[in-house]
């Protein structure tokens, strides 16, 4: 294998983590300039949002110019004071130093009051159930706010495309809360791959496996505090609201109040996409970034409810196979009933890039060379004896959510839309996993229509076009930003292939010249 074209440490860290360096109080002051303080409004203050509140309170405690200014949730919360950090409206208001009762301004069950009345809210953090993400994000941008929105960025592909377009049109700074994008490993991998070091990019794989005795997402406890008196069920369902021409959710007649529907909403299709969109999107986002691809060409989703027959809609085993116009494939697999992971890697003609570690930050990646066989090829075994030809060791540790917020807030001040986790990347990753959901539920292969930015069905041109290119001895397509020329992308036929070709009228073909 040739010497890899590796990015310099300064180069890839600069590209991967622009604005994601630790900010001191002094540097933060320079970043925000004349702004007295950046005000953050939290919409949907459940378990995940408590971590976002942690980040903002920690920054505030360090003397940085950022502070919580409003909270919104449809649930009163876990008792008057909450348990631990608490969840819900009143406990979160207390944590943020806000009034501990509804004032329909900074503490409210209707997020629109915050957008209309809390002028110091420069930024909106959206951590509601998935079906509310797009509506709130678009309303916030319309009100002149920048947006940190939890993954998955929306519930439907149409919504994802619309949010990304509005962010572009309104020139708003939006980041999607895939915290792994604060990890420089993925940018370093992208630069390594783009340089041609692993040859023609062929396949990526990733997984997200869990195992919980009570069934996935049933670990969110149901309490007496959750009832129609403390929860605005109508607001939660969202049937009175529309986004992209569709109502947000079912009516109370279609779906009467149920504590499980409320607290464990990830188990049900009206509110999300199960592990396809809740978990796969984490892995898909950073993997397609590292591979240099975006929207898929075609997607197949498989799996089923094979064990967790507990009233849920969503499967406990799932796999997505996504093919890309750049001439490569991504495999995303999971089960919620076994926690042995599928190794995360990118396969190329000349080498395989294997990611190591896990958690908020990867340890890095290792690259293993390929010996291209001159005869019948045997599967390569992983016996642990092979040494990597290149290693990237991730220098970053700590809280990736904190780092993603640092980057986002700096981009807000700079008016820089290129956050570490852009809505354009978010829409591409979400479209892949959402097409997996649709394929699984409808039993269809789905294709991406680039012009219309929508999935289509039963298009035989995918295979036909590739077969035509093969017959014409065409060249392979490459990933975005490819700089490797033909490296690892050329087939060298054996000498005897000169004898191929059809015989006509009993005459053998003219021998092909090399």
C-alpha positions in Angstrom: 0.0 0.0 0.0 1.3 3.5 -0.8 2.1 6.0 1.9 -1.2 7.6 3.0 -1.9 11.2 2.4 -2.7 12.1 6.0 -4.0 15.5 7.0 -1.9 17.5 9.4 -3.0 17.6 13.0 -3.5 21.3 12.8 -5.3 21.0 9.5 -7.9 18.5 10.4 -8.5 19.8 13.9 -9.0 23.3 12.4 -11.5 21.9 9.9 -13.3 19.5 12.2 -13.7 21.7 15.2 -13.9 25.3 14.1 -15.3 27.2 17.0 -15.4 24.0 19.2 -12.3 24.9 21.3 -12.8 25.6 24.9 -13.9 29.2 25.5 -12.7 31.2 28.5 -14.8 33.9 30.0 -12.6 36.5 28.3 -12.7 34.9 24.8 -16.4 34.4 25.2 -16.8 38.1 25.9 -15.0 38.9 22.7 -17.1 36.4 20.8 -20.4 38.0 21.8 -19.1 41.5 21.6 -21.7 44.1 22.5 -24.4 41.5 23.3 -25.2 41.7 27.0 -26.0 37.9 27.1 -27.2 35.2 24.9 -30.6 34.1 26.1 -31.6 30.4 25.6 -35.2 29.2 25.6 -35.8 25.5 26.2 -38.8 23.9 24.5 -39.6 20.4 25.8 -37.8 20.0 29.1 -37.7 16.2 29.5 -34.7 14.0 30.3 -32.5 14.9 27.4 -33.1 18.7 27.8 -31.9 18.5 31.4 -28.4 17.8 29.9 -28.8 21.0 27.7 -29.8 23.0 30.8 -26.7 21.5 32.6 -24.5 22.9 29.8 -25.9 26.4 29.8 -25.8 26.6 33.6 -22.2 25.4 33.6 -21.3 28.0 31.0 -23.1 30.7 33.1 -21.2 29.5 36.2 -17.9 30.0 34.4 -18.9 33.6 33.7 -19.7 33.1 30.0 -22.3 35.4 28.6 -25.2 32.9 28.2 -28.2 32.2 30.4 -31.6 30.4 30.4 -34.5 32.8 29.8 -37.5 30.7 29.3 -38.9 27.1 29.5 -41.8 25.3 27.9 -43.4 22.0 28.4 -46.9 20.5 28.3 -46.4 18.7 31.7 -46.2 20.3 35.1 -43.4 18.0 36.1 -42.5 15.6 38.8 -44.1 17.1 41.8 -43.7 20.7 43.1 -40.0 20.5 43.4 -39.2 17.5 41.3 -36.9 14.6 42.0 -33.2 15.1 41.4 -32.9 17.5 38.5 -36.5 17.0 37.8 -38.3 16.9 34.5 -41.1 19.0 33.2 -42.1 22.6 33.5 -42.0 23.7 37.1 -38.8 21.8 38.2 -37.0 23.1 35.1 -38.1 26.6 35.8 -36.7 26.3 39.3 -33.4 25.0 38.0 -33.1 27.9 35.6 -33.9 30.6 38.2 -37.3 31.4 36.5 -40.7 31.8 38.1 -42.0 28.4 39.4 -45.5 28.9 38.0 -47.0 29.6 34.6 -46.8 33.2 33.5 -47.5 32.6 29.8 -44.2 34.4 29.0 -41.0 32.8 30.2 -42.7 29.8 31.8 -45.5 28.4 29.7 -47.2 25.3 28.2 -47.5 27.1 24.8 -44.2 27.7 23.2 -45.6 30.5 21.0 -45.7 32.8 24.0 -42.0 32.6 24.3 -41.4 33.4 20.6 -43.8 36.3 20.8 -42.9 37.8 24.2 -39.4 36.8 25.4 -37.3 39.2 23.3 -34.1 38.3 25.1 -34.4 34.7 23.8 -31.8 34.8 21.0 -31.6 31.0 20.8 -34.2 28.2 21.0 -33.3 24.7 22.1 -35.9 22.1 20.9 -36.0 18.8 22.8 -39.6 17.8 22.4 -41.0 14.6 21.0 -40.0 14.3 17.3 -43.4 15.3 15.8 -43.0 18.8 17.2 -39.4 19.5 16.0 -40.1 21.0 12.5 -43.0 23.2 13.5 -41.2 24.7 16.5 -38.0 25.2 14.5 -39.7 26.9 11.6 -41.7 29.1 13.9 -38.6 30.0 15.8 -36.7 31.0 12.6 -39.7 33.0 11.5 -39.4 34.9 14.8 -35.7 35.6 14.1 -34.3 33.0 16.5 -31.4 30.6 15.9 -32.1 27.0 16.7 -30.4 24.1 18.4 -32.7 21.1 17.6 -32.4 17.6 19.0 -32.1 14.7 16.7 -33.8 13.4 14.7 -34.3 16.9 13.3 -37.9 16.2 12.2 -40.5 13.4 11.9 -40.9 13.4 8.1 -38.6 13.9 5.1 -40.7 16.7 3.8 -40.2 18.5 7.1 -36.5 18.0 7.2 -36.1 19.4 3.7 -38.3 22.4 4.6 -36.3 23.1 7.8 -33.0 23.0 5.9 -34.4 25.3 3.2 -35.8 27.8 5.7 -32.5 28.0 7.6 -30.8 28.8 4.3 -33.4 31.3 3.1 -33.7 33.1 6.5 -29.9 32.8 7.0 -30.5 31.4 10.5 -27.9 29.3 12.4 -29.3 25.9 13.0 -27.5 22.9 14.5 -28.9 19.3 14.9 -28.1 17.8 18.3 -25.9 14.8 17.1 -23.2 15.4 19.7 -20.8 12.9 18.0 -20.3 15.6 15.3 -18.1 17.5 17.9 -15.7 14.6 17.6 -12.8 15.4 15.2 -12.4 11.7 14.4 -15.1 11.9 11.7 -13.6 15.0 10.0 -10.1 13.4 10.1 -11.6 10.2 8.6 -13.3 12.2 5.8 -10.0 13.9 4.9 -8.2 10.6 4.9 -10.8 9.0 2.6 -11.0 12.0 0.3 -7.3 11.8 -0.3 -7.7 8.4 -1.8 -5.9 6.5 0.9 -8.4 3.6 1.0 -9.0 3.7 -2.7 -12.5 3.6 -4.2 -15.0 3.9 -1.3 -17.3 0.9 -1.4 -19.2 0.4 1.9 -19.7 1.7 5.4 -21.3 -0.1 8.3 -22.5 0.9 11.7 -24.8 -0.3 14.4 -26.6 0.7 17.6 -27.4 -2.3 19.9 -29.1 -2.3 23.3 -30.6 -4.9 25.7 -33.2 -4.0 28.4 -35.3 -6.5 30.3 -38.4 -4.4 30.2 -38.4 -3.5 26.5 -36.7 -0.6 24.8 -37.9 2.8 26.0 -40.1 1.2 28.7 -37.4 2.4 31.2 -39.1 5.8 31.2 -41.2 5.5 34.4 -44.9 6.1 34.5 -46.0 8.1 37.6 -49.2 9.3 39.2 -48.0 12.9 38.4 -48.7 12.1 34.8 -52.4 12.7 34.3 -54.8 14.8 32.3 -54.7 17.5 35.0 -50.9 18.0 34.7 -50.5 17.3 31.0 -51.9 19.3 28.2 -52.8 16.3 26.1 -54.2 18.3 23.2 -50.9 20.3 22.9 -48.9 17.2 23.1 -50.8 15.4 20.3 -50.5 18.6 18.2 -53.6 17.8 16.0 -54.6 21.5 16.1 -51.3 22.5 14.4 -50.0 21.9 10.9 -46.6 21.7 9.4 -45.8 21.3 5.7 -49.5 20.8 5.0 -50.1 18.0 7.5 -51.5 18.0 11.0 -48.8 17.2 13.6 -50.6 14.3 15.3 -53.8 12.3 16.1 -56.9 13.6 17.9 -57.8 12.6 21.4 -60.6 10.5 19.9 -58.1 8.7 17.8 -55.6 8.4 20.7 -57.1 8.9 24.2 -54.8 9.9 27.0 -52.5 7.1 28.1 -49.4 7.4 30.4 -47.4 5.0 28.2 -48.2 7.0 25.0 -47.0 10.1 26.8 -43.9 9.0 28.6 -42.8 6.2 26.2 -43.8 7.9 22.9 -40.7 6.5 21.1 -42.6 3.2 20.9 -45.3 4.5 18.7 -45.3 5.6 15.0 -47.4 8.8 15.3 -44.6 10.5 17.4 -41.4 9.1 15.9 -39.6 6.3 14.0 -38.4 4.0 16.7 -34.7 3.1 16.6 -34.6 3.9 12.9 -34.8 7.6 13.6 -34.0 7.9 17.3 -30.8 5.8 17.3 -29.7 5.1 13.7 -29.6 8.8 13.0 -26.7 9.3 15.5 -24.5 6.8 13.6 -25.8 7.6 10.1 -25.0 11.3 10.5 -21.3 10.9 11.4 -20.8 7.9 9.1 -22.1 9.6 5.9 -20.0 12.7 6.8 -16.9 10.6 7.1 -17.7 8.8 3.9 -18.4 12.0 1.9 -21.9 11.2 0.9 -25.3 12.8 1.6 -28.7 11.7 0.3 -29.1 8.1 -0.7 -30.0 6.8 -4.1 -32.1 3.9 -2.9 -33.0 2.4 0.5 -34.3 -0.9 1.8 -35.4 -1.3 5.4 -35.9 -4.7 7.1 -36.6 -6.1 10.5 -39.6 -6.6 12.8 -41.0 -7.0 16.2 -39.5 -10.4 17.1 -39.5 -10.4 20.9 -40.9 -7.2 22.4 -44.7 -7.9 22.1 -45.7 -5.3 24.6 -48.1 -3.1 22.6 -45.4 -1.1 20.8 -45.5 -0.2 17.1 -41.8 -0.1 16.3 -39.5 -3.1 15.7 -36.9 -4.5 18.0 -34.7 -5.7 15.2 -33.9 -3.5 12.2 -31.5 -3.1 9.4 -31.2 -0.4 6.6 -29.2 -0.9 3.4 -28.7 2.4 1.6 -27.0 2.8 -1.8 -25.5 6.1 -2.9 -25.1 7.7 -6.4 -21.4 8.1 -5.5 -21.1 4.3 -5.9 -21.1 3.0 -2.4 -23.3 1.5 0.3 -24.1 2.0 4.0 -25.4 -0.8 6.2 -27.0 0.2 9.5 -28.2 -2.5 11.8 -29.5 -2.9 15.4 -31.5 -4.9 17.8 -32.9 -3.8 21.1 -32.6 -7.3 22.6 -28.8 -7.9 22.3 -26.0 -5.5 22.9 -23.1 -6.9 20.8 -22.1 -4.2 18.4 -21.4 -4.5 14.7 -18.0 -2.9 14.1 -18.1 0.6 12.7 -15.9 0.9 9.5 -15.5 2.2 6.0 -14.3 -0.3 3.4 -12.3 0.8 0.3 -10.5 -1.1 -2.5 -7.1 -0.6 -1.0 -7.8 -0.5 2.8 -10.4 -0.7 5.5 -10.8 2.1 8.1 -12.0 0.8 11.5 -13.2 3.2 14.1 -12.2 2.3 17.7 -13.7 3.0 21.1 -17.1 4.6 21.6 -19.1 6.9 23.9 -19.1 10.7 23.5 -15.8 10.6 21.7 -14.2 7.8 19.7 -10.6 6.7 20.5 -9.9 7.3 16.8 -9.5 5.0 13.8 -7.1 2.4 12.5 -6.4 1.6 8.8 -5.7 -1.9 7.6 -4.4 -2.5 4.1 -5.8 -4.9 1.5 -3.9 -7.4 -0.6 -5.7 -7.5 -3.9 -5.8 -11.1 -4.9 -4.4 -12.3 -8.2 -6.6 -15.4 -8.2 -9.7 -16.7 -6.5 -10.0 -14.6 -3.3 -10.6 -16.0 0.1 -12.4 -14.0 2.8 -10.0 -12.1 5.0 -10.0 -13.3 8.6 -9.6 -10.9 11.5 -7.1 -12.8 13.8 -5.8 -9.8 15.6 -2.3 -10.3 14.2 -2.4 -7.7 11.5 -0.9 -4.3 12.2 -2.6 -1.1 11.1 -0.8 0.9 8.4 -2.1 4.2 9.9 -3.7 5.3 13.1 -5.5 8.4 14.2 -5.7 9.0 17.9 -8.4 11.4 18.9 -7.0 14.2 21.1 -10.4 15.3 22.5 -12.2 14.0 25.6 -15.0 15.2 27.7 -18.6 16.2 27.1 -19.5 16.2 23.4 -22.8 17.9 24.1 -21.0 20.8 25.7 -18.6 21.0 22.7 -21.4 21.1 20.3 -23.1 23.9 22.2 -19.8 25.8 22.2 -19.5 25.6 18.5 -23.2 26.5 18.0 -23.0 29.6 20.2 -19.9 30.8 18.5 -21.5 30.3 15.1 -24.6 32.3 16.3 -22.3 35.3 17.1 -20.4 35.0 13.9 -23.5 34.5 11.7 -21.8 31.4 10.5 -24.3 28.7 9.3 -21.6 26.1 9.0 -22.0 24.5 12.4 -20.5 21.1 13.1 -23.9 19.5 12.6 -25.7 21.5 9.9 -29.4 21.1 9.0 -28.3 20.1 5.5 -26.3 17.1 6.9 -29.2 16.4 9.3 -31.7 16.3 6.5 -29.6 13.9 4.5 -29.1 11.5 7.4 -32.7 11.7 8.5 -33.9 11.0 4.9 -31.8 7.8 4.9 -33.3 6.5 8.1 -36.8 7.7 7.4 -36.8 6.0 4.0 -35.7 2.9 6.0 -38.9 3.2 8.1 -41.1 3.7 5.0 -39.5 0.7 3.2 -39.9 -1.5 6.3 -43.6 -0.6 6.8 -44.6 -0.7 3.2 -42.4 -3.5 2.0 -41.0 -1.5 -0.9 -37.6 -0.4 -2.2 -37.5 3.4 -2.2 -35.5 5.7 -4.5 -34.5 9.3 -3.9 -35.6 11.9 -6.4 -33.0 14.6 -6.3 -35.0 17.1 -8.2 -38.1 16.8 -6.1 -36.3 16.0 -2.8 -38.7 13.2 -2.1 -38.6 9.3 -2.1 -40.1 7.4 -5.0 -41.0 3.8 -5.5 -40.4 1.0 -8.0 -37.7 2.6 -10.1 -35.8 0.0 -12.1 -33.3 2.5 -13.4 -30.8 2.1 -10.5 -29.6 -1.4 -11.6 -30.1 -0.7 -15.3 -27.9 2.5 -15.3 -25.1 0.7 -13.5 -25.3 -2.3 -15.9 -25.2 0.1 -18.8 -22.1 1.8 -17.4 -20.5 -1.6 -17.0 -21.2 -2.6 -20.6 -19.7 0.7 -21.8 -16.6 0.2 -19.7 -17.3 3.4 -17.8 -15.5 4.8 -14.8 -16.7 4.6 -11.2 -18.3 7.5 -9.4 -16.6 9.0 -6.4 -17.6 10.6 -3.1 -17.9 14.4 -2.5 -14.5 16.0 -2.4 -12.6 13.0 -3.9 -8.9 13.9 -4.5 -7.5 10.4 -5.2 -7.8 10.2 -9.0 -8.0 6.6 -10.2 -6.2 5.3 -7.0 -7.8 2.0 -6.0 -10.6 2.5 -8.6 -9.2 0.6 -11.5 -9.8 -3.1 -12.4 -6.9 -4.8 -14.2 -8.3 -7.6 -16.3 -6.3 -10.8 -16.7 -4.6 -11.2 -20.0 -7.1 -13.8 -21.2 -10.0 -11.3 -21.1 -8.8 -10.2 -24.5 -10.6 -13.3 -25.8 -14.0 -12.2 -24.6 -16.8 -11.1 -26.9 -19.6 -12.5 -29.0 -19.0 -14.8 -32.0 -20.8 -13.6 -35.1 -21.6 -16.0 -38.0 -19.3 -18.6 -36.5 -16.4 -16.3 -36.3 -14.6 -15.6 -33.0 -14.2 -12.0 -31.9 -11.2 -10.0 -32.8 -8.7 -10.3 -30.0 -8.9 -7.1 -27.8 -5.7 -5.1 -27.5 -4.6 -4.2 -24.0 
